[in-house]
Structures are given as structure tokens and as C-alpha cells.
Amino acid sequence: MSLRSLCPYGLYVLTVLCLVACAEKPHDAERAEMLPPIYPDYEGVTVPVNIAPLNFLLRDDCEVVYAEAKGTAGIITIAARGNEIEFGPKQWHRFLEMHQDKSFRITVSAKKDGQWIEYDPISINVSGDSIDPYLTYRLIEPDYEIFSRLQIKERCVENFTERTLCDYNMVGNRCMNCHTYGAGRPDRSFLYVRGEGGGMILNDAGQLRKLGLKTDNMVSGSVYAQFSPSGRWLVFSANVIIPGFHANPSKRLEVFDTKSDVYVADLANNTIVANPILADSLTLETFPTFSPDGKSLYYCAAQWKPKASAIDSLQYSLCRVDFNESTGRVGKEIDTIVAARLGEKSSVCHPRVSPDGRYLLYTVADYGTFPIWHRESDQQMIDLTTGEINEMARANSDQSDTYHSWSSNGRWIVFASKRDDGLYGKPYFCHVSETGEVSKAFVLPQKHPTLYETNLKSFNAPELGRGQVLFDAADVAAAMELPAETFSRED
Amino acid sequence: MINQSKIIKAGLTVALIVGATIFFGHVYPHHLHYQEQFQIFMFTGSYAAEVIMTPGGLADYLGRFFTQFFFSSGLGAILIGLLLAGIQLAMWGLMAERPLWAYPLSFIPSIALWMHLCDENSLMGATVAVLLSLLCALAARQIKNPMVQLVVMLITTPLMLWLCGALGVAYPLVLLARMKWHRAWSAIAWVCLTACVVAGTFAAQRYVHALPLGRVVSGIHYYRFPQIIAAWPWVAVLASAAIALVSRWLKPVAKGSKMRYAVLGALIVVIGGSGFAGVNRCSDMGKEELMAYDYWARTKQWSKIVDKALKKNPDVPMSVACLNLALAKTGQLADYMFLFYQNGSQGLLPTFVRDFTSPLATSEAYYHLGFLNTAQRFTFEAQEAIPDFQKSGRCYKRLAETSMLTGNKAVAQKYIKSLQHTLVYRNWANWAQEMLDNPDGLKDNPEYSWLSAAQSRGDFYYSEDEMDSMLGLLFQQSSTNKMAYEYLMAWCLLNKNLPRFEQCYPIGAGLGYDHIPMAYQEALALHWTRLGNPLETIPWVVSDQVCQRMAQFIADVQAQRPRSYMLNAYRGSYWAYYFFK
């Protein structure tokens, strides 16, 4: 037996010795015959090998909480006063590496009124598929019309470090929209700062440009946009957006388009290509995105309704057109990939194609373009090679699940889910296997999981990135001082 | 024998405390209530860390700590009095020469800050920052060796600027001003060095906190609107430095000399008189009145609102909306609303505006009506519009209430958890937590049980243009919601829409009125006659008195009586509102 092969066992023993020695171990524990009431819920989830420690809290009054994470290759034990378990980052990562493509169990015990209780163990699978290490999101109160203290943050999902990419203090408390990568590349991304003097802030290999993506004939500036694989093209929708406020307590806010068209911008020559087929006045076109090979353009389309009160029947289908990367022109044939069916939860939003081009992930809701406020909204995934639809039952919840994006290896998705309280969105991750199986979702781990209990911000439009983006809030503030680059129209 | 000068000094300081207490406790109390509602002070480590980590954070934190007591205007007023007295005594302690006659000079910074506090958007952090700076200067003054004192000052100035913000510059300024310089060049050198330290600290703060430099230099949390620089705290700082400088050359007047008391008296008159005039000029009693209406609506003191309106009619939409709400809550809206000034439907349910004040008062009306989603929205929007980005205890409580009543327990829980860490709202939050755990307990609370039943349950889109339809739908859902019916009627009357009034009037038949309310009788009589019908054939039970008065009104109109006569003769009637407003 070589010394090298003994290493895992040595580590095992070392870990046990180091940690158990310091911990108050349960004794004479009563079996609770139930899973521990922990938050976040990690039972049966699949996590990437490089994820930050899955700290959790026991939702119970206890004096001491004890957790034992045990797999075939090692063990970590932790005892803590109160109800919060925080794993040491180094031990955690070593432990996950040892359990790559295996599963482990966490047994939680709690001391209540001097008596130890041991809960049934929870099981966690560790996937050897790494997740992109960075996650960006907008922190925003789930507001109606007035906003304040908006920030766009970048979080390393391998640990708990967070960085501000755009800060309300630096941009005069303006509205800002979410940070979007081009294929997860940290040197190609954009965000919007709205309001007077605002524009799209384009991260062009670390150099920030301020773009005024609007020409005279467009109904508005750009709203939803995505990069082409080469980065030369940006496809975007221009939308006239109207808010509506529900009287029913189970609903809150409705946001819908009265006009919307799709355009393609050439970032190399500052032109906007108008394709009439994507700017039909009788059709609302929105949420455009490219296929990873750059040959197709997917978007959502609905028949225009003359009355705002008809919004309940405003249902969007998923469409596709050919795209010519050398001219920016689209084909003449529109394929309907997923057709909306009146009266059914089948209105499509936010199409995003997997990096290998096989799957297309989208949100379905009863109607409209703002699934984040629709409790019924769920994600679905269509296999573009077979047309088979995966309803992703293990990933979805009875609250809004939407705003998804892919990890660059196509094995992970992240999305915003309001499953915990119905109001505040949080980033949830799922593993997608090679055969398209989607695992149970787990929330972005936090150093102190109590953060989610008191935090009054939504984590909006989470996006995964391959590296740390090449700018920060001060750079965005400086870019805001630039004159916006203008674009000419190319019909 | 008691030292006479000590008595005089103590008397003047006590006069400051008593004056400030009376002013803020009795003349200006609702400004304190107003201040309290736009913050939520939590006794948690994370809240303390979040506030204290910012430039000026300690002063801000302590300012917020004091502001939480403003929920009781009496207690808040005493605290303000004590803080102002603390600044005055610190200033006196920092004067190099301290003859009795100069004692009134030490009141100048406190008076400037008193004037600052008259502004509803001034924050307590500025007062605390000046107090802390002067107290630290007082402590540094105890160092006898001038060189050591200078070095200590240079080392601790960045700390003071970090803890107190830009107003912390009072600390080095006062110390420099009261030092005895032997050579001009050394004074210049130390002033330049201090300026470099101050500038360096500001630059570091800007860098660390990613804040615009202008905001760091002007102080980030002395005024509710971050882009506005509050002038009076800076007057207090400059006055402190000037008094410390001038005090070096003050000479005592011989004991027993009449001049001693004459100068003292003159200074008391000049400084006291200027202070009185300044406070008078800086205070805004119109806003105080408006805040009173909002405070009483918030705390459900309906009779106080009606009593106040009987003495002086409110005329701003926000205060009129509070009055109409109070009339509705006391069962007087239908009879007596036109006894008071009415400014159209804006005085019933004001249009939403994107600010942090008027939506709060309007949300009270929506809440009591049972439009819980709308009350929640107006409250949420008001909180988001608070210019200095603070959260609000008042808003948290209302958001917790609406979330609890609409069944969004997990959201209510978030707000309740925060409120449990406060002083003012803790008891309510603990009770609300029990209600979350045991929802049946809500039935024992008349307000919540009624709102649970009466709240809007159907779905429609909120529309200010179709308020009558919204109120009608609300009443349809809960036919015992008398307030919804009376607001619907009032909406029609205020908009002078008599056909709609007539159409909606019968739906309230089951509400158990023992008479047709006066305003309704007048409206029905008016509508009937405007349709060309004789009053004798009116199909509703309108009193003879109203019919006779209506006939007289018609006669006066036909006689083309002047407007002033009509307004006077028919004051309080719907007809006066309908024709002359």
C-alpha cells in the first residue's frame, strides 16, 4: 500500500481527531424519527464539488447543535452553541473533493433542555461537475414603482466573498438592471443604468463603454438583451412596459408590454439592424437570445391585444428564426417551438439555450412577461433534438421560479425562486445531467444562513460567470460620465 | 453661601433645557413623531455594525438611538434639551477665558442646532456629532503639554472624522483655535498639517465606502436628503471654533461692578432674542399641523382630529384625507363631511405621489377600508422613497399587519423579527408573533378580525380613475363594510357625480341607518330638483327641514344672491360645495 493511497485515511483520522476533540458530542440521544428542521433544505440535493460550505441553521430552540457530515472518505463534526452550523471552509472543500461523485450524510443532533435529540440523517450528493465560480445578481427590494438602494453584486460561490459591481451611491440612486454575461465570460458582459444620462454599460474586455441603444423609430431603448457567441452582435427587445396593481392579496404586481419589438445591434460598427419580421406591429416580440452556434435566434412572441384589460390572455409562444452572423439579418421563416395554449399555463418567457445547444430552458406562466410576480410560474426545459419537454418537477416549487441561466459547462443552472416566502427571490441551483435529468434545487449558501431570514432584498436575475468580471462600481460610475455612443439604424 | 455666578450659569443652562423641552414637547411635538417614523432602530449587532461602519456612523447611530424615543414627544423633547445643554456646557468648558459675562456666548452652537432641529428633515446625527466633537476636544484639553496635545489631536482627528463624519472637524478646529501660539509660522504649519489629515481622511472614506467625495465632505447623514447640505450644524461648528478663538482674549469684569451684570444681561437679551427669532423663523407650524393629523390618524386618535378640525379647518389634501377618515371612523362622515372644507376627491383618497409622506396618510384610509393590497403598496412605496434610504418602523409594522392579514405569514415574519429588536414596536411584534403561531387569536382583536373579513378578495387592477367601481366592488364583497359604502358615496358627492350617487345610494339600504344622513338628503334633494321634479314628489325620506331649506336655496339662486351670501347662508351644506367650490 503506497503512502499516497493512505492519504485519504490519514486525512479522515486527522479530521476526526481535530474536530471531535473540540466538539461537545451528543450522548444518550433520543431518536427524533424525522428529518432535522434545517434551513436551507439540503436533503437529497446534488451540489457541485466546488460549492461553498453548506452552512445551515436548525429551526428549533436548542442550546447546542451538533452536526456530523460523514461519507465513505471522511468525516467532519461540528458543535455550536445556538442553532447555527458553520463549516470550516478548508475542511469543507477537502471533504467535498474526497466525496466527488459520491454522496455523504449529515446527522444533526440538538441539545434541548439538557437532553440530546438525534434526527434522521440527510443525504447530499456531490457532483464532480464544477459550477462556474462567480454569480452576479441585483439586490433589490421587491418594490412596485419606487426603488432605492439598488446594487449589482458579484459573489464567489466557492466561498462567501462578495463584490459590488454597481452601487446606488455611485450612480445617484438610479435604477439599474441586471448584469448579463456573454457565455459566462468575465470580459464580456453588460448592465443597464437607467434614467437621465444612463445607458447600457458594456464590458468590452474590461473597457467600459456606455451605449445608447435606441434609434428614432424604436418604441423604447433596449430592455432585454443577449450577446451572440462571437460577441459582435447583441440581440435586444425594445418594450413599452406598463405596471398594474392587483387588489387580490395573493397577487401583487403585474407588468406587461403594450408594444415590443426585437432588434440586433452590431457592437463593432454601432448600427442597429431592423428585421421587419421581428418588429411586427401586431405581434409583441421579446426575450430574444442566440443559440450557442450563433445560427438561430430564439424569442417569445404574442399577439398584440388592443386592451390592457385583456392581459390575462396575453400568452407568449417560443419562436425561432435563422440568424446570419455575418450580416445580422434573420431568415424569413418563423418556427414555433413551444406554442402557448389559451387557458393553460403555457406562456413562455426567458428562453436560454444550454451551452451545448441541446436544451432550451424557459419559464412558463399563465400569461404576461413578468413571471417573477406569478406564483404559478415554473421552469421547463425542451430537448431541441427531440422536442421532448422536461417539466423539471424536482426543481420547481409552488412559488415563482424563473430568471435562469446556465453554467458554462452546461451542467448547472441557477434561477431566482420565491419558494421560501413568496416574495423575496433567492438564487437556487440545480444539476443537469448529460441525459437532461434535473436535480432538486438548493439555495446559494451563506456564511450566516440567518441572512435569508432577515434580509429584505431579492436576489434578482442571477447569472453564472467563469471568472471575476473586470470592473467594479467605481468603474461604472466613471463610465456614467462618458457620453453615450449613438447607433444608426440599418433597415 | 452659594456662589452667585454658579446660580446664574445653572439658571441659564436650565432655562435652555426647559425652553427646548417646552418647545419640542408642546409647541412642536409632531415634528418629533414625524422623525421617529422614518427610521427603525434595532438593538442588534448587525444593525449597529451596518450604521457605525459608514463615515459618521457612530454619531448617526447615537442620533438614531435618541430619535427612537421621539415616539414620546415629551421624552424626546427632554433628550433634545439635555443634548443641547451638553453642547453648551462643553462649549463653556472649551473657552480659554471664562468670565461670567461671556457665559451666554456658549449657547450659540446649541441655538444653531436647535434651529437645525426645527427642520423636519434634519437628523439627530448632526447634533450628536457636534456634541461628541466638543466632548473629545474637552478631553484633549486636559493634556497639559501643548506638543503632546497637538500630536494627540493629529492622531485622533481621523478617528473623530470617521466616527462623527465631516462635522467632526469641530474637534481639531476648536482645539487649534484655543491654543496659544508663540509664533505665526508654527500656527500655519499645524493648521496645514491638520488640513492634510482631514483631507486624507475624507479621501480614505470615499475610497473605502465608494461614496461620492462631495457627500463625504459635507457629511453623509445629517439631513434626510443626502444631496442637501444642512447649514445650521456647520454654523454651530464654525461658531464653536470662533468662540474658542475669541475666548482667548476675554477679560473678566471686576467683581461687584455693575458692568458685569449689564454686559451679561445685554448678551442674554441679544443671544436669547436672536435665538428666539431664529427658532421662530426656522419652525413651520403649517407642517406641524399636517404632521399632527398624520400622527393622530396613525395612532387612531380620531376625536383629536375632529376636534382640531372644528377649531381650524384643514385645507391640504393629506390633512383633509385624515379628517375624512376620522369622520368615517367615528360614524360622522355621511352627516357632517360638508361642515368642513373639502377639496374634492383628493381630500378623500389622494392620488399616489412618489414621495415618502403623503402615501403614508393615504395608506391609512386604504387600510381601514379593507384595501389591504393598496395600503401595503402605498406603505411600501413610501418607505422606498425615504430619501436617506432608511427603513421605517411605522412602515414595517403596517407591512407586517397587511402581510399577516392577507395570509403571507412568511413575509410578515420577516418584518416582525426586525420589529422584535426595537424598543417602540417590540410589544406589538411579540404579540404579532403569537398571532402568527396561533392565528385564531386574531379573532379577539376587533380591528384585525374585522379587516380579515372585510378585505378585498376579488381581483381587479387598482385604478384611481375608477375608484367608485373599486369601492363598489369592495362593498359588494362585504356588505357590512359601512366605511366602503360611505367612501363610495363621498367619492360621488365630492366629484359632483349625482347620477352615480343616486345609482349607488340604494346599495347601502341594509346598513342600518336610522335616518338618511344629512349630506345624502341634501344631495338627493338637489339631484331630484335638478332633474326638473318638484320637491314634493321626492321618492326618498328627506326631512321637511331639508326640503324647506332646499326650496329657500332655489329661491336664493333664482334671486341671484351673491356668492358670498350663498356661501355664508348655506355653509356646511352639500349645495354650497356643489355650486361654489
Chai-1 contact restraints between the chains, C-beta under 6 A:
chainA,res_idxA,chainB,res_idxB,connection_type,confidence,min_distance_angstrom,max_distance_angstrom,comment,restraint_id
A,D143,B,E384,contact,1.0,0.0,6.0,A-B,restraint_1
A,Y144,B,R377,contact,1.0,0.0,6.0,A-B,restraint_2
A,Y144,B,E381,contact,1.0,0.0,6.0,A-B,restraint_3
A,I146,B,R354,contact,1.0,0.0,6.0,A-B,restraint_4
A,I146,B,E381,contact,1.0,0.0,6.0,A-B,restraint_5
A,I146,B,E384,contact,1.0,0.0,6.0,A-B,restraint_6
A,I146,B,A385,contact,1.0,0.0,6.0,A-B,restraint_7
A,S148,B,E384,contact,1.0,0.0,6.0,A-B,restraint_8
A,S148,B,F389,contact,1.0,0.0,6.0,A-B,restraint_9
A,R149,B,F389,contact,1.0,0.0,6.0,A-B,restraint_10
A,D167,B,A210,contact,1.0,0.0,6.0,A-B,restraint_11
A,N169,B,L211,contact,1.0,0.0,6.0,A-B,restraint_12
A,M170,B,A210,contact,1.0,0.0,6.0,A-B,restraint_13
A,G244,B,Y461,contact,1.0,0.0,6.0,A-B,restraint_14
A,F245,B,R377,contact,1.0,0.0,6.0,A-B,restraint_15
A,F245,B,Y462,contact,1.0,0.0,6.0,A-B,restraint_16
A,H246,B,D459,contact,1.0,0.0,6.0,A-B,restraint_17
A,A247,B,N373,contact,1.0,0.0,6.0,A-B,restraint_18
A,A247,B,S456,contact,1.0,0.0,6.0,A-B,restraint_19
A,A247,B,D459,contact,1.0,0.0,6.0,A-B,restraint_20
A,A247,B,F460,contact,1.0,0.0,6.0,A-B,restraint_21
A,N248,B,D459,contact,1.0,0.0,6.0,A-B,restraint_22
A,P249,B,N373,contact,1.0,0.0,6.0,A-B,restraint_23
A,P249,B,T406,contact,1.0,0.0,6.0,A-B,restraint_24
A,D421,B,A410,contact,1.0,0.0,6.0,A-B,restraint_25
A,D421,B,V411,contact,1.0,0.0,6.0,A-B,restraint_26
A,L423,B,V411,contact,1.0,0.0,6.0,A-B,restraint_27
A,T454,B,K417,contact,1.0,0.0,6.0,A-B,restraint_28
A,A473,B,A210,contact,1.0,0.0,6.0,A-B,restraint_29
